[in-house]
Amino acid sequence: MKLLNVSRRILVTVSLLLAASSAFAQQQATKPFEPQVGQAGKDVVWVPTPQELVDTMLNLTQVTPQDTVYDLGSGDGRTVITAAKRGARAFGIEYNPDMVELSQRNAKAAGVSDRATFMKADLFETDFSKATVITMFLLPSINMQLRPKILDMKPGTRVASNTFTMEDWEPDQKVTLDPCDRWCTALFWIVPAKVEGTWRSAQGDLTLSQKFQVVTGTLGAGNTQVFVTNGKLRGDEITFTAGSGQYTGRVNGNRIAGTVVAGGRTSSWEATRSGQ
């Protein structure tokens, strides 16, 4: 009889332990996903951008309700949610489905689910050509793989990166937070129009060489050519000096139109790409 009672107590104890273990496993299975700093992703590990730097990046890109923002590698969704709070239509591209679900919950809690959309997708297979603003916190090697695609976007598209560069494409602006512990620098670019080549104008042939937003070249014909200096592109706006003239123009495909200031006079000028 005593042996039977002991066996029953052991059986009850084992049953209770199994029930407790099952309950714990179920609780763990239903516990909301919590990301860990440094967790592995497809191309990078996850490290969150400090909120102050998120704000700085969106300030540099001057996000407004008229913008369409794409955050490449959106993590927990904080950049997308912040852009949506500013009234923009914001999209997050994230490969980790758990992070996508977390971002959706965060957007709902922030009351911006109607303007913040998250997609489980590969950066290199995603069409973000409709973006007016791109934000990212990716490794330099990833930035470089994306760079040709970004440079083919509409001139004037604004781009901000947390810390990491695009090598010899120098940023138009750089802001470093101080004081700041880490991940303190925001880099900003504006996609420049493509102007390299020869353009016909009343002032002569305008022959331009281009390295991203920096422009050099010559203007004129024969022995009357002058060098183009201080050439700069800011989206589709071009400015340069040639001889005594200060030129400003707007690039629209194969045509540039604007004004030139020379000798105290302002006049209009235009140029058409050679062969057009």
N, C-alpha and C positions, 0 to 999 in steps of 0.2 A: 504493500500500500504506500509506504514511504517513497519507494522508488518511482511509483506511478505519479505521485504528487510532484516530485522533483522534475520528472520528465515533462509534466504539464507546465510547470513554471518556466522551464527552459523554452518550451514551445511558445508560450505567451511572450517571453522576452524577445525571442527571435522574430516573432510576428510584429511586435511593436517596433523593433529596430528596422525591419524591412519597410514598414509603413512610414516611419520617419524618413528613411532614406528616399523612398518614393516621393514623399511630399517635398523634400528638399530639392530633388531632381526636377520636379514639376515647377517649383518656385524659380529655380535657376533658368529653366526653359522659357518661362513667361516673363522673366525680368527684362526690362527695356535695355537695349544695347547701349553701352557706354564706351565711347572710343578711348583708346589709350595713346598718349603722345608717343610717337615713334613706331606705331603699329605699321606693319608692312602693307603696301598697296601694290597696284600693278606696275607703276613706274617709279614711284617715290614712296617714302614713309610719310605718315600723317603728322604734321606739326601745325597747330592752329596759328593763324595770323592774329597778333594782338589787336583788340578792338580799336585802339587809338590809331594803329597803322591802317586798318580797314578804312577808317574815317578819312585819313590823310590821302589814301589812294583814290577814294571817291571824290574828295575835294579837288585833287589834281586833275581828274578827268571831268570835273564839273558836271556830275550826273544830275539830270533834271527829269521831270515826269515825261519828257519827250523822248527819252533814251531807251534803247534796248541793250541791256547789259548781259554779257555772258561771262561767268566765272569758270575758268578752266581748272578742274580739280577742286570742286567746291567744298569738299570735306563736310563739316557739320553745318554748312549753309550760312555762316554768319555774314559773309560779304554779300551774298544774294539777298538775304533778309534786310541788311542795312540799305542796299540799293532800292529795294522794294519800299522801304519806309520813306524813302525820298520821292516816291511816286513813280519810279521807273518800272518797266517790265523787265524782270530779271530772271535769268536762267542759270542753273547750276549743272555742270557736266561732271559726273562722278562715277567711277567704275565700281566702287564698293556698294552693293545693294543695301547693306546695313546702314551705311552713312547716308544714303539717299532717303531711307525711311526716317532716320533721325532728323535729317534736314526738313522733311515734310512736317514732322511733329513740331519742330522748332518754329517753322513758318506759321503753322496753325496757332501756336501759343502766342506768337507775336502779332497775330491778326492780319497777316499779309499773304495768305494762301492764294488769294485771287491774283496777285502780281508776282509771286515767287514760284517758279516751276523747277523741279529737279528731275534729271534724267540719268538713268543708269546707262552710261555710254562710254565708248573709247574716244579719247581726245582726237586721235588721228583719223577717226572714221566719222566724225561729227561735222555737220555743216553749221558753222557759226557766222556765215557771210552776212547775215542781216544785222549783226551787232553794230551798234554805234560806239560801244565801250566794251573793252575786254580787260578782265583782271585775272591775275594768276600768281601762284606761289609754287613754282616748279623749278626743277634743277636746270642749270644753264644748258645742259645737253638737250633737255626737252624743249626749252625755249628756242634753241637753234633748229630743232626739227620742225617746230611750228612757224619759225620766222618767215620762210618763203610764202606760206599760206597767208600770214598776217600782212605781208607787204603787198600781196595781190588784192587786198581788201580795198574798199572805197576810200579814196584820199580823204583825210580828216577823221578817220576812225581813231579813237583815243585808246591807248593801251597803258596799263599800270601793272608793275611787277613788284612783289615783295622781295627785296634784296638782290635777286639774281638778274644778271644782265643778258643782253643779246649780242655779246662780244663787240665787234667793231661798229655795230649800229648804236652810236652814242645816244643816250637819252636826251630829250629836249629839256628835261627838268629832273632834279634829284633832290629829295628832302629826307633828312635824317633827324629822327626825333631825339630830343635831349631834354631831360634825362630819359634813358631807356635801357632796359636790361639786355634784350636780344631781339633780333628780327626788327630792326629799327629804321630801315631805309626803304623808301618808296621811289621807284624809277618810273618815269613817264615819257611816252613817245606819242607822236602823232604820225599816222601813216602818210607818207608824202606822195604827191602825184608823180607820175613817171614822165620826165621831161628830156631825158638824154636824147641827143640827136640834133639835127639842123632844122631851124625854123626860119621861114621867110617873113621879113618885116620891111616897113618903109625905111627903117634905119640901116638895113642891110641884113645879111645872114646872121642869125643868132645861133651859134653852135655851142651846145651845152654838154658838159660832162657832169655826171651825177654820182655821188656816193651818199645814198640814203637822202637825208634832208639838206646836204651840202652841195652847192652847185658852183661850177667854174666854167669858163669858156671864153669865147670872143664874140664881138658884134661888129659888123661892118663888111666891107668888100675890098679886095685887093690890098693896097698899102694903107688903107684908112681904117684898118681893124683896130679895135681897142679891147683890152682884157675885161672880162666880167669878173668883178670882185665882190666880196661880201654877199655872195649868193646863198639864199636860204629858202627852203620850202617849209611851210607850215600847213600841212594838208594840201589843199589845192591853191594856196596863196603863195606866189613867188615874189621875192624881192631881190634886187641886185643893183650894183653900181656898174656903169659902163661909160668910160670917159667922164664927162661932167654931168651925166644924167643919172638920176635916182629913179629906178623902175620898180613899179608895183603892178602885179597883174594876177588874174584869176585863171587857172588852168581848167579848161573844159574839153577833155579829150584831146583833139588835135588843134585846138585853138587857145591862144592866150590873149586876153584883153585887159587893159588897165590904163594906168596913167604914168607919165614920165615928167619929172621935175628937173628942168635944166635952165640955167641962166635966169632964175627967178620966175620962170613961166611954167605953168602946168598944162600939159596937153595929153591927149589920148594916144595910145599906141596899141597895136595888136600884132600877133604873129601867128602864122599857120605852119604846122609841121610839114616839112618838105616831103613831096610825094603825095600830098593829100589835096 
